[in-house]
Amino acid sequence: MADRTEPRVRLDTPRDTRRQLVRRPAFERDAFGRFAEKFARYMGTARFLIWMTGVVLAWVAWNSLAPADLRFDKFPFIFLTLALSLQASYAAPLILLAQNRQEDRDRVIATQDRQVAGQARADMEFLAREIASLRMTLGEVATRDWIRSELRSELRSLLADLEERTAGREPDGEGAPDEGEPAAPR
């Protein structure tokens, strides 16, 4: 079984003939970045501040109140200053690395948000055009109110024609025929 840290051997590339005396360690690409993010996230918590304050207070108390032969850092606390400076010198680049990774994620999210917003805008414009075309089409289609008004006017004209026909006839039913009607046989 092949070791996972070694690169894959390809048959179409020649072998590297030189050998390294000391092998370089193989790391996962984002392992250090994930560690930096965890470290930066922990340093931004109240728990870290409480622990750091406790350590500094214990350091100062021990080196101020302990017997003189047990003190390891005398009054100006130079060793404490050195330890805090060392901690800060490692924390700053780790925090910057974590911020860079967060900026990369934010950039990807912003790009995706812009794409989604563009698609939503295109969808809204399409729907607006569709609604406008439906309104225009409905303007050409007979609506219920239009049909009712047309039926009323048609019925009124038919009623007026009937009234004219009945008014032009005599009471016994023998009246002059209308122009469009054929004469009744005798």
SVG drawing of the C-alpha trace seen along z (x, -y; Angstrom):
<svg xmlns="http://www.w3.org/2000/svg" viewBox="-108 -51 129 53">
<polyline fill="none" stroke="black" stroke-width="0.4" points="0.0,0.0 1.4,-3.4 2.0,-6.1 -0.5,-8.9 2.1,-11.7 4.1,-10.7 3.0,-12.2 1.4,-9.8 3.7,-8.2 2.8,-8.9 3.9,-6.7 4.1,-9.4 6.7,-11.5 10.3,-10.6 11.5,-9.9 13.5,-12.4 17.0,-11.0 18.2,-13.1 17.4,-12.0 16.8,-14.3 18.8,-13.7 16.0,-15.0 12.4,-14.5 10.2,-17.5 7.2,-17.0 3.9,-16.9 1.1,-19.0 -2.4,-19.4 -2.8,-22.8 -5.4,-24.2 -4.4,-22.6 -2.3,-25.5 -5.0,-28.0 -7.6,-26.1 -5.3,-26.1 -4.8,-29.8 -8.5,-30.4 -9.1,-28.3 -6.3,-30.1 -7.6,-33.6 -11.1,-32.6 -9.9,-31.4 -7.9,-34.6 -11.0,-36.7 -12.9,-35.1 -13.5,-36.1 -12.1,-32.8 -8.7,-33.6 -8.7,-37.1 -9.6,-35.6 -6.8,-32.9 -4.3,-35.5 -5.2,-37.8 -4.9,-35.0 -1.5,-33.9 -0.2,-37.5 -1.6,-38.1 -0.2,-34.7 3.2,-35.6 3.3,-39.0 2.1,-37.7 4.6,-34.8 7.5,-37.0 6.5,-39.7 5.4,-37.7 7.4,-34.5 10.6,-34.1 13.5,-35.7 15.3,-32.5 12.1,-31.1 11.5,-34.1 12.5,-33.6 11.6,-37.1 12.5,-40.1 10.6,-43.4 10.7,-44.9 9.4,-41.4 11.6,-41.3 10.9,-37.6 7.1,-38.2 7.5,-41.1 9.5,-38.7 6.9,-36.0 4.1,-38.4 6.0,-39.8 6.7,-36.3 3.0,-35.4 2.1,-38.7 4.6,-38.1 3.1,-34.7 -0.5,-35.8 -0.4,-38.7 0.5,-36.7 -1.9,-34.0 -4.7,-36.5 -3.8,-38.1 -3.8,-34.7 -7.2,-34.0 -8.5,-37.4 -7.1,-36.7 -8.9,-33.4 -12.1,-35.1 -11.7,-37.8 -11.4,-35.1 -14.6,-33.4 -16.4,-36.8 -15.2,-37.5 -16.6,-34.2 -19.9,-34.8 -20.1,-38.3 -19.6,-36.9 -22.3,-34.3 -24.6,-37.0 -24.0,-39.2 -24.8,-36.3 -28.0,-35.4 -29.0,-39.1 -28.4,-39.3 -30.4,-36.2 -33.2,-37.5 -33.2,-40.8 -33.4,-39.0 -36.2,-36.8 -38.1,-39.9 -37.6,-41.7 -38.9,-38.6 -41.9,-38.3 -42.6,-42.0 -42.6,-41.6 -44.8,-38.5 -47.3,-40.4 -47.3,-43.3 -47.9,-41.0 -50.8,-39.4 -52.3,-42.8 -52.0,-43.7 -53.6,-40.3 -56.4,-40.8 -57.0,-44.2 -57.8,-42.3 -59.9,-39.6 -63.5,-40.0 -63.9,-40.5 -67.0,-39.7 -68.0,-43.3 -67.6,-43.9 -69.7,-40.9 -72.4,-42.0 -72.5,-45.5 -72.5,-44.1 -75.3,-41.6 -77.3,-44.4 -77.0,-46.7 -77.7,-43.7 -80.8,-42.7 -82.0,-46.3 -81.7,-46.6 -83.5,-43.3 -86.2,-44.5 -86.5,-47.7 -86.8,-45.8 -89.5,-43.6 -91.4,-46.6 -91.2,-48.2 -92.5,-45.1 -95.4,-44.7 -96.2,-48.4 -96.4,-48.3 -98.9,-45.4 -102.6,-45.7 -104.4,-44.2 -105.8,-41.2 -102.3,-40.3 -102.5,-41.5 -99.9,-44.1 -97.5,-45.2 -94.6,-42.9 -91.1,-44.2 -88.7,-44.7 -86.6,-41.7 -89.5,-39.4 -91.3,-37.5 -95.0,-38.0 -97.2,-35.5 -99.1,-33.3 -102.8,-34.0"/>
</svg>
